[in-house]
Amino acid sequence: MIRHLLKLVWKRKRSSALLTLEILISFLVLFGVGTLAATAILRYRKPLGFDYNNVWVASVSFPQPLMVIDETLPLDQQLQTRRAREAPYRATLDRMMGELRTFPQIESVAASSAPAYSTSEWISGTTFNGHKVQMTRDGVTDGYGELMRIPLLRGRWFGPEDEGANVPPMIVDSDLARNMFGDADPLGQKFSFGEGDDFRIVGITAPFRKRGEFSQDKVQMAFDRVELKGWRGGTPRELVIRVRPGTPAEFEETLTERLHALAPDFQMRIRHMDSMRRSINRIFLAPVIFGFIVSAFLIGMVALGLSGVLWQNVTRRRREIGLRRALGATGTSVHRQILIEVALLSTLAVIIGVLVIAQLPMLGLFQVVTPLAYGVGIGAALATIYALTLLCGLYPSWLAGRVQPAEALHYE
């Protein structure tokens, strides 16, 4: 039976080629959308590694750019010039943080160069133990970990004991620690970025997903300690504030007025971290939503085309179907034959699609998505294609099953 149906499909290969191509393209699009959706869902279910509730972020813009320094000067003179330029800004930030701590509505305050849910990122790379390591960094002041409620797995957070340390401290998350040191104990270990200063690891946190629920796996976060009263660490531009639950939004105006009074030349903008979260999540979800819209239109076009082609085939094949009925075929068997032909067309398209998709892991796909999301994407695409094609074939096959033997004699 299957061999006979394959021969029928092959003899009508010209009329079936376009339909098979449409099914193939739909399968590939559905695989992409399904994989993106599965990746988003799997990432969303993972812990963030911090608490964004009741956290506000005050972004500070300095009146003079810090990074614009005459590069023709010797390196040590460039460093001295930069430190001299940053010193008053650091002192002002320190005063602002001290002033904020006096408000009863505020639980704690810290500073950060690139806090969670911000669009700015600091990416660094180094070679350690013979392999390249890339990490996401953030310069923070003491108390940032407690403010963001980042789970500390081992070691400690930054504190006054780090003042004047010969080797600057650094805190890394468990993903970065595992990548660099494997099963060895990372606490107390030292490493450097190229020919720069060494850093000593003093604490290990849970995986920190800086960009939120849809962050890629293994962000490999590292925190540098910023000394506002010293010179180590970059000058942060974000004040992170944890307010007490129930603090009204009107308090934002009070904060802005107080901060402007301390630094009239600074421009400031206060945002709520839950609002930042919604904005960054929309950026991640936009490709998935766009893919769903495109696939919906494409599936609709394929469904209409498939139904029309099958209906036309049934009309053209009334003599063939009537002869089968005259030879004893039942309406149910004819109905089943049409559905099997549709399933064979879908199978041919799916086989080609699977062969194409199977090449993606060799091109590094698993660096972007997990094998589980890859498998879910294939399964969702297969289920949708077969469900769609069989659904489109139900009515034409039902019409074919109602053809009477006498119609073959009257058909012209």
Secondary structure, DSSP 8 states (H G I E B T S, - for coil): -HHHHHHHHHHTHHHHHHHHHHHHHHHHHHHHHHHHHHHHHHHHTS--SS--TTEEEEEEE-SS-SS---TTS-HHHHHHHHHHHHHHHHHHHHHHHHHHTT-TTEEEEEEESS-TT-S--EEEEEEETTEEEEEEEEEE-TTHHHHHT--EEEE----GGGTT-SS-EEEEEHHHHHHHHTTS--TT-EEESTTS-EEEEEEEES---TT-TT--S---EEEEE--TTSS-S----EEEEEE-TT--TTHHHHHHHHHHHH-TT-EEEEEEHHHHHHHHHHHHHHHHHHHHHHHHHHHHHHHHHHHHHHHHHHHHTHHHHHHHHHTT--HHHHHHHHHHHHHHHHHHHHHHHHHHHTTGGGGTGGGTS-HHHHHHHHHHHHHHHHHHHHHHHHHHHHHHHT--HHHHHH--
